[in-house]
Amino acid sequence: MKKILLLSDTHSYIDDQILKFVKQADEVWHAGDIGDLNVTDTIKKLKPLRCVYGNIDNADARSEFPLDNKFLVENVSIWITHIGGYPNKYNLRIRENITKNPPKIFISGHSHILKVQFDKKLNLLHLNPGAAGNHGFHKVRTMLRFELEKGEIKNLEIIELAQRG
């Protein structure tokens, strides 16, 4: 069993609130728009990190992290990308690939809108953790956490951090 913390759109921001949840996870996944790599460096000192770069990320982030990260954890196939869309409105760049070979969990960021939605057509769970950083229009900083065990997704929780500061 693996405890996963999923965050996105930190935009160079990391604080003790985020780090408290990082320490409770087995792995941390970041869906892009990292900003300053101090964010991912700080997380990597504490826990294993799987990450993608986002549209605001510079050449350093793009050389360290991929645009798409596809992997298997606890027999669950995962695809993380920053700009991916959501069920019935997938981004054109990924639409053909996700239709032909859908993962069990598809994760994107970018919108700063927390979304958990099941895609009945592709039989996948779409997750967008919202934004954990302070930059953007969102009012509350959010993340998701869940457990993966033997092909199952369990105990999915929304984490609401403080109002944006």
Secondary structure, DSSP 4 states (H G I P E B T S, - for coil): -EEEEEE---TT---HHHHHHHHH-SEEEE-S---STHHHHHHHHHS-EEE---TT--HHHHHHS-SEEEEEETTEEEEEESS-EETTEE-HHHHHHHHHS--SEEE--SS--EEEEEETTTTEEEEEE---SS-SS-SEEEEEEEEEETTEEEEEEEEEEEEP-
